[in-house]
Structures are given as structure tokens and as C-alpha cells.
């Protein structure tokens, strides 16, 4: 994939680059002289500044660098939309290297993916491969330690929004997940949202206003129970988290819970199945499943 410049910017970059190279050469030779005795006319504290010519080795290096630049711009992209005679792109280079390494390690991935889950997790080398796959593909969101951060779940605890068994994890990796918490602020109003937030805090065993929580229970039963259940235990089929374990993806303070209820949340786990393939997904899922044991 390559991005093309508009016609204006194409000619702007092309002309600017070539004119700059020509000007550099003109400046070099227009200001060159061979006299060792010319001065600049500057005198300071009795010291006269000589206009000594540049050494030939320096001039030669400069000319060679310009010649090299011209050759580079002919071979590689650099002149607007001109792609160079090799038609090289950074995307193509990346894909070529990725394809090379995929072919190189494909036998290892196939061998590991053919093993049962228990054997994989007992194999130190297999778990090291799984960790490298995790760091390369998952750590941007979940962190190198897989402990997550605000908005991204911790993969090392016992809470799994979409289920924590091996098959559920494989599905999450390969197909991705999309969770939507609707914004209930307009329906509940400020007081109603505050009451439900206190009720949710009570479900998690946290400090809360009991009177407000009691007022929020009927609203919870009417609005929230469909996804989170009457006891607040959640539903992995819907990606609705357990509200009773005091594990909060978006923060568990009264203010943060209020914001979540009022404004809603949308979480997206991208599908990695096409990127990783079945073998890598199998190994990666085994590694992730082992983190919470």
C-alpha cells in the first residue's frame, strides 16, 4: 500500500528536491577560489580573517554525496509520486520480511499448535513463544505484563468478561469482541444515575450510601439486570462484566461508575485471526490462559 501525493505536492516535492541539489552545487562552485591570501575584510583585535578555500577532499566528498543523492532518488522513492526504478516501498519491505519469518517459523508453530493445552503450558519453550506473540500483538493495549490499564482488561486475574476458558480466549483473539454499555444518563437523570451508582458500589461490597442504593435498586432491576443479571454477576455471552468482584475496567470510584452509567462505554477487541493464523492463535491462547492460573 502506498499513499499518493496530490498533483501540487508531487511537483512541489520533486522541484524542491532537485532545485535544492542544483543550488547546493552552484553555491559550492560560485564561492570557490584558489587564492590562499584573500581575506574576508574582517579584523578583530588585530587579527585578520582569511578567506581560505575549502580543502579538495571536502569538496570531493560533497560532490560525491550529491551524486549519491541523485542515484538514490532514481532508484528509491523520494521525488513526489515517483516510486523509483525498483518500485520499493516500506510496506512491501515489511511484508517481505514478515513472510520470510512466517515461512521460517511455520514448522515450529505447527508442531506446537498440534499439542494439547496441558502439554503446551508445561513446555517452557512453548510459553516463551506464546509470550513473544503476546508482546508483539497484544502488549500495546494489555501491557507487557498483561495487567491491563484503564479501558483494557487485566488478563492475569480471574475475571473474564467474555469467558476465560481456552476456547473462549481463542475466539476472542481470532474473531475479536465488541462490547457496548449504553448511555443511561438521559433515561435516569442525575439523581437516578447517582442512585444506581451507589447500588453498584454496594454490589461490589464498597462504601456507599445505603439510602441512595435502595432507591437505585428498582432502576437497576428495570435497566441493568438484562445484561448484568439480578445479582450483578454479569454475562460472558454479552460481554457484561461481573459487578460484584470489585474489578473495574473503567474505574470503581463513585465518580467513574457514575460516568460509565451516564455516558456508556464502548470496548473493541480487534480480530487477529487473519493476522495470526490458526497455529499462532492456538499458542497465544494457551499462553494467555496460563496467566490467570
C-alpha positions as semicolon CSV with decimal commas, in nm:
position;residue;x (nm);y (nm);z (nm)
1;X;0,000;0,000;0,000
2;X;0,128;0,345;-0,086
3;X;-0,015;0,693;-0,041
4;X;-0,005;0,926;-0,341
5;X;0,050;1,298;-0,308
6;X;-0,177;1,547;-0,478
7;X;-0,055;1,690;-0,806
8;X;0,056;2,013;-0,637
9;X;0,255;1,845;-0,361
10;X;0,405;1,595;-0,606
11;X;0,558;1,876;-0,812
12;X;0,642;2,080;-0,502
13;X;0,848;1,795;-0,354
14;X;1,005;1,696;-0,687
15;X;1,102;2,050;-0,789
16;X;1,210;2,148;-0,438
17;X;1,441;1,848;-0,407
18;X;1,606;1,881;-0,748
19;X;1,639;2,261;-0,732
20;X;1,796;2,229;-0,387
21;X;2,062;1,990;-0,519
22;X;2,140;2,225;-0,809
23;X;2,163;2,525;-0,575
24;X;2,397;2,339;-0,341
25;X;2,636;2,270;-0,628
26;X;2,611;2,627;-0,756
27;X;2,683;2,772;-0,411
28;X;2,982;2,543;-0,374
29;X;3,146;2,645;-0,701
30;X;3,031;3,008;-0,713
31;X;3,211;3,076;-0,388
32;X;3,520;2,871;-0,459
33;X;3,856;3,036;-0,526
34;X;4,213;2,918;-0,526
35;X;4,394;3,208;-0,361
36;X;4,546;3,147;-0,022
37;X;4,585;3,520;0,051
38;X;4,233;3,657;0,012
39;X;4,071;3,794;0,324
40;X;3,712;3,843;0,427
41;X;3,781;4,201;0,530
42;X;3,705;4,122;0,894
43;X;3,960;4,233;1,152
44;X;3,917;4,176;1,522
45;X;4,168;4,278;1,785
46;X;4,437;4,295;1,523
47;X;4,358;3,952;1,383
48;X;4,266;3,942;1,015
49;X;4,025;3,672;0,894
50;X;4,147;3,486;0,586
51;X;3,910;3,358;0,320
52;X;4,083;3,022;0,289
53;X;3,941;2,791;0,019
54;X;3,781;2,463;0,121
55;X;4,013;2,161;0,107
56;X;3,973;1,948;-0,204
57;X;3,892;1,633;-0,007
58;X;3,595;1,811;0,150
59;X;3,475;1,939;-0,191
60;X;3,510;1,591;-0,335
61;X;3,309;1,437;-0,051
62;X;3,035;1,696;-0,101
63;X;3,017;1,630;-0,475
64;X;3,005;1,254;-0,415
65;X;2,721;1,297;-0,168
66;X;2,521;1,493;-0,426
67;X;2,590;1,228;-0,692
68;X;2,484;0,958;-0,444
69;X;2,165;1,154;-0,367
70;X;2,074;1,170;-0,735
71;X;2,135;0,797;-0,776
72;X;1,929;0,721;-0,463
73;X;1,638;0,930;-0,589
74;X;1,645;0,744;-0,919
75;X;1,638;0,402;-0,752
76;X;1,418;0,468;-0,447
77;X;1,109;0,688;-0,386
78;X;1,181;1,045;-0,285
79;X;1,066;1,263;-0,573
80;X;0,697;1,310;-0,505
81;X;0,494;1,022;-0,650
82;X;0,788;0,882;-0,847
83;X;0,836;0,536;-0,696
84;X;1,189;0,475;-0,820
85;X;1,308;0,217;-1,070
86;X;1,299;-0,057;-0,805
87;X;0,940;0,031;-0,706
88;X;1,044;-0,014;-0,340
89;X;0,803;0,064;-0,054
90;X;0,839;0,028;0,322
91;X;0,512;-0,168;0,324
92;X;0,647;-0,411;0,070
93;X;0,970;-0,448;0,268
94;X;0,774;-0,519;0,586
95;X;0,551;-0,774;0,414
96;X;0,852;-0,944;0,259
97;X;1,031;-0,974;0,593
98;X;0,714;-1,089;0,768
99;X;0,654;-1,354;0,502
100;X;1,015;-1,472;0,531
101;X;0,991;-1,515;0,908
102;X;0,648;-1,680;0,881
103;X;0,791;-1,943;0,645
104;X;1,095;-1,985;0,869
105;X;0,898;-2,048;1,188
106;X;0,589;-2,214;1,039
107;X;0,711;-2,569;1,121
108;X;0,764;-2,471;1,486
109;X;0,417;-2,313;1,511
110;X;0,257;-2,620;1,351
111;X;0,435;-2,856;1,591
112;X;0,337;-2,654;1,899
113;X;-0,023;-2,600;1,785
114;X;-0,070;-2,976;1,749
115;X;-0,007;-3,032;2,120
116;X;-0,279;-3,049;2,387
117;X;-0,326;-2,746;2,608
118;X;-0,167;-2,904;2,916
119;X;0,145;-3,004;2,724
120;X;0,183;-2,654;2,579
121;X;0,157;-2,484;2,916
122;X;0,407;-2,727;3,070
123;X;0,661;-2,657;2,793
124;X;0,887;-2,362;2,877
125;X;0,984;-2,305;2,514
126;X;0,621;-2,306;2,402
127;X;0,531;-2,047;2,665
128;X;0,826;-1,833;2,559
129;X;0,694;-1,843;2,201
130;X;0,349;-1,752;2,332
131;X;0,493;-1,462;2,529
132;X;0,672;-1,326;2,221
133;X;0,345;-1,347;2,026
134;X;0,171;-1,164;2,311
135;X;0,433;-0,887;2,327
136;X;0,424;-0,836;1,951
137;X;0,046;-0,836;1,914
138;X;-0,125;-0,768;2,247
139;X;0,103;-0,568;2,477
140;X;0,015;-0,233;2,319
141;X;-0,326;-0,250;2,487
142;X;-0,285;-0,501;2,770
143;X;0,072;-0,412;2,869
144;X;0,384;-0,630;2,864
145;X;0,282;-0,786;3,196
146;X;-0,077;-0,836;3,068
147;X;-0,205;-0,644;3,372
148;X;-0,408;-0,410;3,150
149;X;-0,482;-0,045;3,215
150;X;-0,780;0,189;3,213
151;X;-1,021;0,060;2,947
152;X;-0,820;-0,257;2,878
153;X;-0,882;-0,568;3,090
154;X;-0,628;-0,735;3,315
155;X;-0,555;-1,081;3,174
156;X;-0,383;-1,209;3,490
157;X;-0,682;-1,211;3,725
158;X;-0,981;-1,446;3,741
159;X;-1,227;-1,203;3,580
160;X;-1,305;-1,271;3,214
161;X;-1,567;-1,051;3,053
162;X;-1,614;-1,288;2,758
163;X;-1,520;-1,610;2,936
164;X;-1,179;-1,737;3,041
165;X;-1,174;-2,095;2,915
166;X;-0,932;-2,186;2,638
167;X;-1,190;-2,191;2,358
168;X;-1,341;-1,857;2,463
169;X;-0,996;-1,696;2,464
170;X;-0,922;-1,837;2,118
171;X;-1,249;-1,691;1,992
172;X;-1,168;-1,352;2,145
173;X;-0,828;-1,348;1,974
174;X;-0,937;-1,473;1,634
175;X;-1,279;-1,308;1,595
176;X;-1,240;-1,006;1,823
177;X;-1,501;-0,868;2,062
178;X;-1,719;-0,559;2,069
179;X;-1,892;-0,460;2,394
180;X;-2,136;-0,172;2,425
181;X;-2,259;-0,024;2,751
182;X;-2,547;0,212;2,657
183;X;-2,560;0,564;2,799
184;X;-2,837;0,567;3,060
185;X;-2,790;0,923;3,182
186;X;-3,076;1,070;2,973
187;X;-3,316;0,800;3,095
188;X;-3,215;0,801;3,462
189;X;-3,137;1,165;3,518
190;X;-2,870;1,293;3,757
191;X;-3,029;1,162;4,078
192;X;-3,124;0,829;3,924
193;X;-2,772;0,777;3,789
194;X;-2,623;0,858;4,129
195;X;-2,861;0,614;4,299
196;X;-2,773;0,331;4,060
197;X;-2,401;0,407;4,104
198;X;-2,438;0,367;4,481
199;X;-2,628;0,042;4,429
200;X;-2,349;-0,091;4,206
201;X;-2,093;0,006;4,470
202;X;-2,297;-0,193;4,719
203;X;-2,293;-0,498;4,490
204;X;-1,913;-0,484;4,498
205;X;-1,906;-0,451;4,877
206;X;-1,769;-0,099;4,867
207;X;-1,860;0,203;5,078
208;X;-2,183;0,355;4,954
209;X;-2,491;0,549;5,060
210;X;-2,741;0,280;5,164
211;X;-3,042;0,508;5,121
212;X;-2,942;0,602;4,768
213;X;-2,859;0,240;4,687
214;X;-3,205;0,133;4,799
215;X;-3,353;0,397;4,573
216;X;-3,136;0,277;4,286
217;X;-3,224;-0,092;4,310
218;X;-3,559;-0,067;4,124
219;X;-3,388;0,125;3,846
220;X;-3,109;-0,133;3,832
221;X;-3,370;-0,412;3,814
222;X;-3,550;-0,233;3,534
223;X;-3,250;-0,133;3,322
224;X;-2,930;-0,318;3,415
225;X;-3,047;-0,665;3,510
226;X;-3,089;-0,775;3,147
227;X;-2,711;-0,774;3,092
228;X;-2,556;-0,788;3,438
229;X;-2,811;-1,021;3,599
230;X;-3,021;-0,978;3,916
231;X;-2,719;-1,045;4,138
232;X;-2,482;-0,837;3,925
233;X;-2,277;-1,142;3,824
234;X;-2,259;-1,041;3,459
235;X;-2,299;-1,245;3,142
236;X;-1,998;-1,360;2,936
237;X;-2,223;-1,419;2,635
238;X;-2,292;-1,045;2,621
239;X;-1,957;-0,922;2,746
240;X;-2,131;-0,782;3,056
241;X;-1,882;-0,779;3,346
242;X;-1,939;-0,910;3,696
243;X;-2,015;-0,612;3,921
244;X;-1,961;-0,797;4,248
245;X;-1,587;-0,871;4,241
246;X;-1,455;-0,513;4,267
247;X;-1,259;-0,550;3,941
248;X;-1,327;-0,243;3,728
249;X;-1,214;-0,195;3,371
250;X;-1,309;0,173;3,371
251;X;-1,251;0,251;3,738
252;X;-1,451;0,169;4,051
253;X;-1,489;0,504;4,224
254;X;-1,834;0,661;4,260
255;X;-1,743;0,927;4,002
256;X;-1,614;0,673;3,749
257;X;-1,914;0,443;3,789
258;X;-2,145;0,743;3,755
259;X;-1,970;0,842;3,433
260;X;-1,997;0,488;3,294
261;X;-2,369;0,465;3,368
262;X;-2,440;0,814;3,241
263;X;-2,229;0,816;2,923
264;X;-2,189;0,448;2,844
265;X;-1,876;0,266;2,728
266;X;-1,772;0,101;2,404
267;X;-1,490;-0,153;2,402
268;X;-1,343;-0,316;2,096
269;X;-1,102;-0,606;2,076
270;X;-0,975;-0,627;1,714
271;X;-0,993;-0,961;1,535
272;X;-0,644;-1,110;1,498
273;X;-0,737;-1,437;1,331
274;X;-0,639;-1,333;0,979
275;X;-0,319;-1,171;1,102
276;X;-0,201;-1,458;1,323
277;X;-0,348;-1,767;1,165
278;X;-0,477;-2,075;1,349
279;X;-0,142;-2,205;1,479
280;X;-0,026;-1,880;1,636
281;X;-0,372;-1,817;1,779
282;X;-0,365;-2,158;1,947
283;X;-0,025;-2,095;2,108
284;X;-0,113;-1,739;2,210
285;X;-0,441;-1,850;2,369
286;X;-0,256;-2,116;2,568
287;X;-0,015;-1,854;2,698
288;X;-0,291;-1,609;2,792
289;X;-0,494;-1,882;2,962
290;X;-0,192;-1,969;3,174
291;X;-0,156;-1,612;3,303
292;X;-0,458;-1,633;3,532
293;X;-0,373;-1,973;3,681
